[in-house]
Amino acid sequence: MKYFPIDHNLINRFYKSRFVKDSLWAIIGSGGGYALILAAGILVAIILGSSKFGEYGFIKSTMFQFATFATLGLHFTSTKFIAENRENNPFVLASMSRSALSITTFSSLFCATAIFISAHPLAVLLNHEEFDSSLRFMGGIVVFRAIATTQYGILAGFGDFRAIGKNNILSGLIMLTSSALGAWLWGLYGALTALALSQVFNSIINGIVIRSKVRALPNQIYKSYIKDELRFTFPVAMQDISANLGNFLIIFIIAKFSSMVQLGIYTAAQQWYVVAIFIPSLLHNVILSHLSKDNNNKSRHFQKFRNIVKATFLGTFATSLFLICAAPFITKFYGQSFDGLTPVIIALLCLASVSCLTGVYKSELISDGHIWQLFLARLFRDVICITSCIFFLICTSVISVALTVSIVSLCSEIIYLLVLFFIFKINNRLFVQ
């Protein structure tokens, strides 16, 4: 019997590849953390029911959007700055880390204050005045979530994806145990308290790791990089603002034009969208770190980029296809109050197969410095999505608001991918065959 020949050199290169090792830590460690958070979300959904889970989902999703905004894009900028200087200019890494965290702390406190002040008017606008205290509660969570997000960017720049993975798992365990207990004992506010606890814990353990890495750095030159980082990160922040404002407005539109039940269905479906894209999302900083490091070697840079695009799409498509087949069984697991969840899950899983690619192109454009073009492309995508959602919900009679919003998001993401591909081709026409 004949066997296929085995390329031992290829296997050895695979096992010795730093990119592969970093990716595995991101997938196993951070993936485990996300899995624990997903399990916590499912338990909270079962305990609270679709209506209260809709309120919880609104607070949680909005918190994540505002926290990402509060980082001002420094979760990507800090990765790029530190990765580029890690080998050739390690004497400035402590200052770069400190500057990034200083900006994030100030901006997140400002954002939390704005949330606290605007909580009541926003609750009135949503026709849900009971949101008032929940929204104020969210302001405190935003600060710690924003700091933890920038800390992950710093650790990614250092290439310490092992620490990121371990910290995500520990934070996920805190989230899982405290969410289930909090929701069971104290309902919505117990679940929100557990969410806050996990973010505080996350920022503390990340800070400990960063402090140990900074202390090990030789002969640091202490100076402020706040201006340099702000200059680069401004368009990155604008892109994040557009993305997170767009996501917030989608949640707002569902809450405004429909019910908490529809919002609960959409939030539950989003959890499985996160499952489908969890590997590409975990690898965003890994990809950015390695692409930034290889900016001086265009041949190796583009070869790595092409391989990442192929692997990302195939992995996400396979996961999405499996979950699409399992969608009816997933819906039964949530219970009768989530009737109509199946088609929403399918639409968002189709979206996942597209958005995994836009994420790779986003990392490529940031690593190559084409951040203003990235911002304009994202703004174009979000304007199309939000205006289309409002048009369909006001001018037509839709049965499922959650499904309509999901389909519009899918179409908008396809347009976004085509625009990013065009920008990439134009900027690299001399290098890409």
N, C-alpha and C positions, 0 to 999 in steps of 0.2 A: 504494500500500500504506500502511495506517495503522499508526502506531506508538503504543505506550502512552505517555502523557504522563509526563515525568520531573520529579519534584519536586526542583529544584536546591537549594532552601532546606533540605529534609530531608537531602540528601546533604552539604551544607556543615556542617549541625549535627552530623551523624554524624562527619565527619572532624575537627571541632573539639572534639568532646566529650572532656573529660578522662577520664571513665569508660571510654570506648572505647579511648583511648590506653593507659591503665593496664592495661586488660584484655588488649590486644594484646601488651604487653610481658610480662605474666604468662604468657600462652599461648605466645608464641614463645620467650621466654627460659627461663622455668621449665619449660615443656613440653618444650623441647629437653633440659634437664637431666634430667627424668624419663625421657625416651626413652632417653637414654644409660644411665641407671641400670637401666632395663628390659633394654636390650641386654646390660649387664654381668651381670644376673641370669640371662638365658638362656644366656650363655656359661658361667657358673659351673655351671648345672644340667647342661649337656651334658658338661662336663669331669668333674664330681664324680659324676654319676649320682643317681638318686632318693633313695637312702638317705642318703648324705653331704650331698646338697642339703637333705634334710629337717632335718638337724642345723644346717646353715648357715642355713636359713630360720627355724628356731626361734630361733637367736641373733639374727639380724637383726631379725625381727619383735618379739622381746622387747625388744631394745635400743631400737627406735623407741617402743614403748609406755612403757618406763621413762623415756626421754628426754622424752617429752611430759608425763609425770607430773611430772618434775623441774622443768619450767618453771613449774609451779603455775598454768597458765593465762595466764601473762604474754605469750605470743605473741599472744593476743587482747587482753588488758588494755592492754598497751603501745600496740597499734595504736589502740584507742579513746581512751586518754588523750592521746596525741600528736596524733591527727587532730583531736580536739575543741579543742585549744589551739594548733594550728599557726598559725592566722591571727590570733586574737584575743588570745592570751597566749603569744607565742613565747619569752618570757624564762625559762620554766621547763622547756623541752624537754630541755636538757642534764641537768638534775637528774632528770627523769623517766626518761630513758634510763639514766643511771648507777644509779638505784635498782633498775630492772627487772633489769639485768645483775648487780647485787650479790646480789639475792635468788636469781636463777637459779644463779649460781656456787655459793653456799652449799648450796642444796637439791640440786643435781646431785652435789656432792661427798659429801653425806650419803647420797644414793641409791646412788652408786658403792660407798661403804664397806659399805652394807647388802648389796649384791649380792655383794661379795667375801666377806663373812662367811657368807652363806647359800648360796653356790655348791654346796658339797659336800652339805648336807642336801637341797637341791632336786634335785640330780642323782640322789641315792639314791631320793628320792620318785618320780622319773620312771622308775626302774629302768634308768637309763642313766648309770652312774657315770663314763663317759668324757666326759660333759658338763662335768665339774668344771672343768677348765682353760679350756674354751671360755667358760663362764659368767663366770669371773673376768676373762678377757680383755674380755668385754663391758662390765664396769664402767667401764673407762677410756674406751671409746667413748661411753658415755652422757653423760659430762661435756661433751665437745665438741659432741655432737649437740644437747644441751639449750641450750647457749649459742648455737649457730647458729640454733636455732629462735626463741629470744627476739630475737636480732638481726634476723631476718626480720620479726618483728612490729614492731620499732622502725622499720625502713626502710619498712614499709608505712604506719605512722603518718605518716612524713615524706612519703609519696607517691612515693618513689623506687623504683618498680617496674622501672625500667630497670636499676638496679644489681642488684636481686634477680635479674632474668632473666639478666644477664651472669654473676653469681657462680654461679648454678645450673648454667649450661652449663659453666663452667670446672671446677666440682666434679664434674660428671657425666663430663667427659673424663678427669679423674684416676681416677675410679671405674672407668670402662670399661677403660682401658689397664692399670691396676694389678691389677684383679680377674682379668682373663683371664690375665695373666702370672703372678700370684701363685698362682692355682688350678692352673695347668699345672705350675709348678715345685715348689710346696710343698703342694698340696692344700688341705684345709680351712683350715689356719692361714694359708696364703698369701692366701686369699680374705678371711679376717677381718682380716688386716693391711691389705689394700687398703681395706676398709670403714673402718677406723680412720683411715687416711691421708686419705681423702676428707673425713671430718668435721673433722679438724684443719685441713686446708687451707681448708675452707668457713668455719670460725669466724675464721680469720686474715683472709681477704679481706673478710668482712663487717665485722670490727672496723676495718679500714682505712677503709672507706667511711663508717662511723658517725663515726669520729674526725674525718674531714674535714668532715662536715656539722655536727658540734657546734662545731668551730672557726670555722665561718662564721656561727654564730648571734650576734646582737648582744646586748650587755648582759645576760648571763645572771645570774639570781638563784639562787645555789647553796644548796639546802636539801634535806633528805631527804624523799622521797615514799614511803618504804618502807611506813609505816603505811597511807597512803591506798591504795596499790596492793594491799597485802595484804588490806585490808578489802573492796575490790571484787573482787579476784581469787579470794578463798577459794571462793565457790560455783562460779566458773568452773573452778577447780582440782578441786573435788569432782566436777563433771561430767566433766572429763577423766580423773580417777582411775577413775570408774565405767566410762567408755568403754574406757580402756586396760586396766583390770583384766579387763573382759569379754572383750576381744580376746585377752589373755594366757591367760585360762582356756580359751578355745576351742582355742588351740594346745596348751595343757596337756592338755586332754581328749583330743584326737586322739593326742597322744604317749602318754598313759597307757592309753587303752582300745584303741589300735590299734597301728600300727607306724610306723617312720620313712618307709616307702614311702607310706603314706596321708598323712602330714604333708608329704612332698615333693610329692605330687599337689595337695594343698590350697594349698601355697605357690606352686606354679607357676600354678594357676588364679587366685590372688590377684593375680599380676602383671598379668593381663589385666583384672581388676576395676579395678586402678589405672589402666590405660590408658583404660577407659571413663569413669572419673570424674576423669581428670587435669585437665580444663579446669575443672569446678566446684571441685575441691580447690585448684587454683592461684588461683582467684578469691575464695577465702574472705576473705582479708585485704583484697583490693580492694573486695569488697562491704561488709565491715565498716567500712572506712575511709570509704567514700562515704556509707553509711547513717548513720554517726555524725556526719559532717560536716553532714548535712541534718536532724538531729534537731529543729532549731528551725523547720523548714518542713515541716509534716506532709503537706501536699498533694503537694509535690515528692517527699518521702520515700516515700510509699506508691505513687505513680506509678512511681518508680524500682524499688521492691520488686516490684511486679506484673510489670514488664518483665523483671526478673532471673529471676523464677520461670519465666516462659514460655520464655525463651531457654535457661536452664539445662536444663530438662527436655527440650526438643526436641533440643538438641545431644547430651546424654547418651544419649537414646533412639536417635538415629540411629547413634551410634558403637557402642552395645551391639548393635543389630540387625545391623550389618555384621559384628561380631566373632562373633556367634552363628552366622551363616552360614559363617564361616571356621573355626569351632571344630574340626571334624574334621581340617582341614589343619594347624591349630596343633598338635594332639595328635601327628600323624605326625612333625612337626618335632622334638619332644622325644625321640622314640625309644620302644622297646618297654617300657622300665621304667616309663613313665608311662601304661600301659594303664588306661582308666577316667577319663581326664582330661576328656574332652569334656562329659559331663553336669555335672561340677563347674563348668567354665567357664561353661556356659549358666546355671546357677543363680546364680552370682555376678554375671553380667552383668545378670540380672533385678534382683538386689539393687542394682546400680549405679544403675538408673533410678529407684529409690526413694530411695536415700541421697543422691543429688544434691539432692533437694528438702529433705530433712531438714537438709542443710548450710546451705541458704539461710535456712530458718526459724531455725536456730541463730544465724546472724549477725544476723538481725533482732531476736531476743530479747535478745542480748547488747548490741546497739547501743541498745536501748530500756530496758535495765536490769533485765529480767525473768530474772535469772540463777538465782535459787533455783528458780523453776518449771522452768527448763530442766534443772537438775540432777535434780529429782525425776522428770521425764519420762524422762531418760536412765537413771536408776537403775531405774525401772520396766521399761524396755525390756531392760536387761541381765539383770535377775533372771529375766524370762520366758525369755530366750534360753538362759541357762546351765542353769536348772532343766529346761527342755525337752530340751536336748541330753543331759544326764545321764539323764533319764527314758528317752529313746529308746534310748540306748546300753546301759543296764543292763537295761531291762525288755523290750526287743524284740530280735529278731535282724536286724541290718542288714548288708547286703552291703558297702556302701561308707560308711565313717565320714565321709570327706571330703564326700560328697554329702549325707548326712543333716544334718551340721552346716551346710552351705551353705543348705539348704532351710529349716531352723529359723531361721537368721539372716535370711533373706528375710522370713519371716512376722513375726518380731519387729520388723523395720524398718518394715513396713507399719503395725503397731500404733503404733510410735513416731511416724511421720508424722501419723497421725490425732490423736494426743494433742497434738502441737505445733500442728497446725492449729486445734484447739479452744482452746488457750491463746492463740494469736494473735488469734482472733476475739473471745474474752472481753475481752482487754486493750485491743483497739482497736475495740470495737463503735461508739464515737462517731465514728470517723474512716473506717472501712471500710464502703463501701456494699455 
